[in-house]
Amino acid sequence: GKGVPAALIMAEVRASTQLLASTRVELESLFQRLNLLVHQSTDKKNFVTFFAAEINTSKRSMSYVNAGHPPPIIYSNKEVRSLAKGTIPLGLFTSLPKLVTHSEEFLPGSIFVAYTDGIVERTNLQEEQYGDERLLEFIRTHAYLDVQPFTESLLEEVKNFGQGKDLDDDVTLAVAKYSAGSNEK
């Protein structure tokens, strides 16, 4: 939703992320390297919100770093946890303050939902936003679904909420579910 310059920055970040992740770099190092890349290759008015996580089913945990991205959500045991702890967006300064890897329990049956602000800021004809509460309620009432039907249902609900209006911003979701009995990463 931010035009060609933003698309070019995102292409650079995406390619760099894939390259760095393939080297098995730790999350904090990944973020620091990406931050320097964005800082050095933009006019300092541009920045990138970024979230990355590693799910380890054998340890039943998720490690993550959040750099200014809308806080992803974990729903587990009828409880919602927001992954809001983090640092500033990438590219604003040469180093990231409070750059720490955080850890959360990720038990069988848990569902993880990361999203762009285009989901919660989606407006209807009355200029009312879809909002955080609707998103949380959707997650609570649909967490029993597998990933694909969950994702399709949420995107359909957000689309229908707009009552035929064009999207105001990009709408992106990443959903992971730890299925009971699964031992896959």
WOQUISUL-V738186 format. One record per residue. N is the residue number from 0. PHI is phi as a letter, one per 20 degrees, with the letter a starting at -180 (* if undefined). PSI is psi in whole degrees, -180 to 180 (999 if undefined). Layout:
((N	PHI	PSI) (N	PHI	PSI))
This chain:
((0	*	4) (1	d	10) (2	n	-175) (3	f	-45) (4	g	-42) (5	f	-38) (6	f	-39) (7	f	-42) (8	f	-44) (9	f	-36) (10	f	-42) (11	f	-44) (12	f	-42) (13	f	-48) (14	f	-42) (15	f	-38) (16	f	-46) (17	f	-41) (18	f	-50) (19	f	-41) (20	f	-33) (21	f	-17) (22	e	3) (23	m	36) (24	f	146) (25	f	153) (26	g	-45) (27	f	-40) (28	f	-41) (29	g	-48) (30	f	-42) (31	f	-42) (32	f	-44) (33	f	-39) (34	g	-46) (35	f	-42) (36	g	-50) (37	f	-43) (38	f	-42) (39	f	-23) (40	d	9) (41	c	176) (42	e	18) (43	m	-7) (44	e	-17) (45	e	147) (46	b	168) (47	c	126) (48	e	144) (49	b	138) (50	c	136) (51	b	146) (52	b	155) (53	c	123) (54	d	128) (55	d	101) (56	f	-28) (57	f	-31) (58	e	-5) (59	l	50) (60	b	163) (61	c	127) (62	d	140) (63	b	160) (64	c	136) (65	c	121) (66	d	77) (67	m	10) (68	e	151) (69	g	131) (70	f	117) (71	f	168) (72	c	139) (73	d	130) (74	d	120) (75	b	137) (76	l	44) (77	m	26) (78	c	138) (79	d	131) (80	c	131) (81	e	135) (82	e	66) (83	e	-20) (84	f	137) (85	r	-156) (86	c	-173) (87	f	164) (88	g	157) (89	f	141) (90	n	-11) (91	f	-39) (92	c	169) (93	f	-22) (94	c	160) (95	d	117) (96	f	151) (97	l	37) (98	f	101) (99	c	141) (100	e	125) (101	d	158) (102	c	142) (103	c	149) (104	f	138) (105	c	91) (106	e	161) (107	g	137) (108	n	-12) (109	f	148) (110	c	138) (111	d	132) (112	c	115) (113	d	145) (114	b	159) (115	e	163) (116	f	-13) (117	f	-23) (118	f	-59) (119	f	-22) (120	e	5) (121	f	129) (122	d	155) (123	d	-172) (124	f	-22) (125	e	8) (126	m	23) (127	e	138) (128	e	151) (129	g	-49) (130	m	167) (131	f	-41) (132	f	-41) (133	f	-40) (134	f	-48) (135	f	-41) (136	f	-41) (137	f	-46) (138	f	-47) (139	g	-42) (140	e	-9) (141	c	7) (142	f	-19) (143	f	-19) (144	f	155) (145	f	168) (146	g	-50) (147	f	-51) (148	f	-31) (149	f	-51) (150	f	-47) (151	f	-41) (152	f	-42) (153	f	-45) (154	f	-40) (155	f	-43) (156	f	-44) (157	f	-42) (158	f	-49) (159	f	-32) (160	g	-34) (161	f	-7) (162	l	42) (163	n	-8) (164	f	150) (165	f	156) (166	f	140) (167	e	-29) (168	b	173) (169	f	148) (170	c	112) (171	c	140) (172	c	146) (173	c	123) (174	c	135) (175	c	142) (176	c	135) (177	e	98) (178	f	136) (179	g	134) (180	n	-8) (181	e	140) (182	c	19) (183	e	151) (184	e	999))
